[in-house]
Amino acid sequence: MNDSALSRSIDRHSANRLSIVGIGPGDASLRTLAAVDAIKGADYVVGYRPYLKLIEDLLPGKEVYSSGMGKETDRVRAALDLLSRGPVALVSSGDANVYGMAGLGLEMAEHPAEVEVIPGVTSFTAAACRAGLLFRECVAVISLSDLLTPWQDIEGRLRQAADFGMPVALYNPRSRKRDWQLLRALNIYEKRDVLVAKEVGREGERLFWTTAAALMDSVSLREEIDMTTLLILPGRGTYRGDVAREAEVNLVGTGPGGQANLTAEARTILSSSEKILGAERYLNLIGDYPGEKVTHAGPCPERSYARFQEAEQLARSGKRASILTGGDPSIFSAGWRIMDLARNRLPVHISPGVSAFSSVAARAGAPLSGDFALLSQLDNPEAPSLLAAAGFGVVIYNVKGHEVQALLQELEPERAVALARDVARKGEEMIIMKAEELMETKPSGFRFTLLVSCPKAEIREGRIIARRGYDTKYSY
């Protein structure tokens, strides 16, 4: 199969479209323009009450339908029923594919091709950017809630990620009725530091560092952890630096591409920057800003050094500079080099962006409804299949076409997969099929993202729909 055959059409022209919208962690500054436009363009907005409160400024003139915790199927049913009257926005906090509404929305939709998933800034990457954590090789994302997933499966994924030494982001770590799961997880990672991130991007935000051992020993520390908290445990390839909430030097995540995927914060920073430094492909995608756009040639370390030098000179004279990264700065970017150069020299602010994996997942449908792992460096060729066998969805960056067969050969043949390149950019390419079918195509080329769906996924109308397991609790 040659490069030109990699394609998939997406119906974006239905008059009455359901948009499942990731609104980011909460703060308006971390919404994307695409999310704002989708909500403003909808006649009806459906969501969980606390999330609707986060977007009150976008709701005047809309008919709003809300419900409480545990009413996910009711919200989706209401959104689908409203489609006969006009366009509908079904909102999720963070990213709709990260423990959000994308999976259930597509699963319950009669025609998935008429549903658009709009990615958002995820809470764990926003927390990482706030704390100066950058993942260079891999990261696993796991929910400790066993409401929809058996604990033995969750614990198996915790141990598998620990065996690989992966950094881990833990969602839903503790509730009033469910507290023993956190202790079981911490016992597996007892020698690691822990970032506790509460109310990320919302009023009352608080981040602090502790250790897994300290959390295990202290009841009062654990009681600070609730369902509005996530934990990040650094691991292999994690860079940890110092960051500022505001600074003259800014690392700016541009998202996967295009102005619509920029956050409000990114646009504000770029508008006030004297120079915008970065790869030409990023500079061409962000649109027009007053500052001078500057790119550099040469190997990555030299490019990073040249960008930092220019940014530092501007900062010393009281002027602002932006250094662009693709996607989100915390996920496999060269931003850690800038952070390392700036250490003990001057403050740097990191502005989160929509991660590339979020954009690929959104285009594919809802393939990451459960726990997932992101991989960049593959020093263990068995890692993708072992992680997939443990129940993770897996996203592998920077894949060459000839590597696809080897990466999939140990995977169950029926697992739904997507192979993508330049998502949300000119020339976007994506194919979706079963693993055994993709192996037979023998794709060529490079710079692909390979996405292996969560288990219990199906391909319907060209979309991957991974079941989150709501049918074990709810009837629909």
Secondary structure, 3 states (H helix, E strand, C coil): CCHHHCCCCCCCCCCCCEEEEECECCCHHHCEHHHHHHHHCCCEEEEEHHHHHHCHHHCCCCEEEEECCCCHHHHHHHHHHHCCCCCEEEEECECCCCCCCHHHHHHHCCCHHHEEEECCCCHHHHHHHHHCEEECCEEEEEECCCCCCCHHHHHHHHHHHHHCCCCEEEECCCCCCCCHHHHHHHHHCCCCEEEEEECCCCCCCEEEEEEHHHHHHCHHHHCCCCCCEEEEECCCCEEECCCCCCCCEEEEECECCCHHHCEHHHHHHHHCCCEEECCHHHHCCCCCCCCEEECCCCCHHHHHHHHHHHHHHHHHCCCCEEEEECECCCECCCHHHHHHHHCCCCCEEEECCCCHHHHHHHHHEECCCCCEEEECCCCCCCHHHHHHHCCCEEEEEEECHHHHHHHHCCCCCCCEEEEEECCCCCCCEEEEEEHHHHHHHCCCCCCEEEEECCCCEEEECCEEEECCCHHHCCCC
